[in-house]
Amino acid sequence: MLGLRRLGQAPKTRSGGFASTRVLAAPSTTCTPYQLRAIQAKAAKVAEVPQQGGEVNGAVEGSMQNPFEKTVGVPQSTATSAKEAGLSKDEFWRNVPLWKDVSTESFMSYRWSLANLVQGKDKFYKFLSAVLPDEMPSRTPGHTLSRDEVMSDIFDGVSTATMAIRMTPYILSRIDWKDPLNDPIFRQFLPTKSNMEPDHPKLTLDSLHETADSPVKGLVHRYPDKALFLPTSVCPTYCMFCTRSYAVGADTDSVTKASLKPTRKRWEEAFTYIDSTPALQDIVVSGGDSYYLQPEHIMMIGERLIAMDNIKRFRFASKGLAVSPNRILDQADPWVDALVSVSNKARKAGKAMALHTHFNHPNEISWISEMACRKLFEAGVMVRNQTVLLRGVNDDVDTMSCLLRKLSDMAVFPYYVYQCDMVEKVEHLRTPLQTILDLEVQIRGSIAGFMMPQFIVDLPGGGGKRLACSFKSYDRKTGLSTYEAPAVKGKGKENKVYEYWDPIVSLPPNVASGSA
């Protein structure tokens, strides 16, 4: 990308292979128009498949009064249109024939988005049949593939992948469907069998051992003062590299998912544990995705946490801002009203609430994203971003630097850049540890320190998050790095050494083949 070589590797094929020489490129001091044109040439546009409903399980067993019979008042952005906000109002979704006649008003409707989710093999097949050209570039320069060849490759990948297909109209519309196989957004969400690599023998479905660290179902308590609450198992869009592929989404051909359905009984068990554990001060509400919590559930969860004396901070985690930002701007949808209301109540109680989101590439960001972030900023909601480092998506200096700057410009704080977790069927997306180490070295100093994310490894085996550069040892030949996590204790974790393994393809040929 932009004529640069990926960090931690030599020139590579378009399929994402590695070589042995490492060449670094200095980061740009700004996300220049040239960078943006080069990066944004890789993502565009898609539009409408009339469909109904979807895998929406926001309802919780047990009755609950809905506080949104009248919408909670949320301060509206002083910029009431993209034009007033100084943004180019590009109707990018019209570039795909299926949505060429969809108006801005319709596309901005969250109800319309739900009705046009592309999920499941049948709807996905119909969608691809409509949007893929007769021929398109392969990942090998100078070669093309037919629509039938690409569709066969995709559905072979779907049969192998651990995550079901589910994508919002917004994120589908950011893909360049004339060159999908080389598009960074396509690469994150849609599997192709030809691009997959054999799993490293150390890869597992639950690589972080979340189930083992759950005192009650759907509540992960690993750190002394922080817990992860998983009230739902549904997301607006499913990422192929999901660390929670053991439980999130529908069953696939290769994985029968653990059940994390939202029930009143399970939630109450989690609240009881949190309230009765004085050491807990910080709660992450995730899933799944908080976008699939009903507004009344956002209110209920927020108010329960605010009322607990021991809880000082909590965050709602959602990729929704990246894959369906129109919901934030839809005045007919009360989800954001609930979020802002909880944020205000927490602030008045002297507690901190934040929204944690998940942008991975600059192409995911549009004028809709910018307006949604502005609305949250003006309403006083703190938004932080967590990016996953992915091979062929954002593993070069220019792309990552541009992403961080665009996030900062939207008042979204870059919080973490994660080394891709060691979960099954994502070997083709993982990078060697050296890549994340080099990225941090090259980017640090080119952006304000308070907008510089932490580059981390979430340790396999439940060691928690550690700075990538804090390894105890790193053997480039075998790809093994080791870490210690002194603050993570209990269940035999004292003095435990945690291991992260580089992808097999990044190792020297004799090691990768097992002949060393």
Secondary structure, 3 states (H helix, E strand, C coil): CCCCCCCCCCCCCCCCCCCCCCCCCCCCCCCCHHHHHHHHCCCCCCCCCCCCCCCCCCCCECCCCCCCCCCCCCCCCCCCCCCCCCCCCCCHHHHCHHHCCCCHHHHCCHHHHHHCCEEHHHHHHHHHHHHCCCEEECCCCCCEEEHHHHHHHHHHHHHHCCCCCEECHHHHCCCCCCCHHHCHHHHHHCCCHHHCCCCCCCCECCCCCCCCCCCECCEEEEECCEEEECCCCCCCCCCCCCCCCCCCCCCCCCCCCCCCCCEHHHHHHHHHHHHCCCCCCEEEECCCCHHHCCHHHHHHHHHHHHHCCCCCEEEEECCHHHHCCHHHHCCCCCHHHHHHHHHHHHHHCCCEEEEEECCCCHHHCCHHHHHHHHHHHHCCCEEEEEEEECCCCCCCHHHHHHHHHHHHHCCCEEEEEEECCCECCCHHHCCCHHHHHHHHHHHCCCCCHHHCCEEEEEECCCCEEEEHHHCCEEECCCCEEEEECCCCCCCCCCCCEEEEECCHHHCCHHHHCCCC
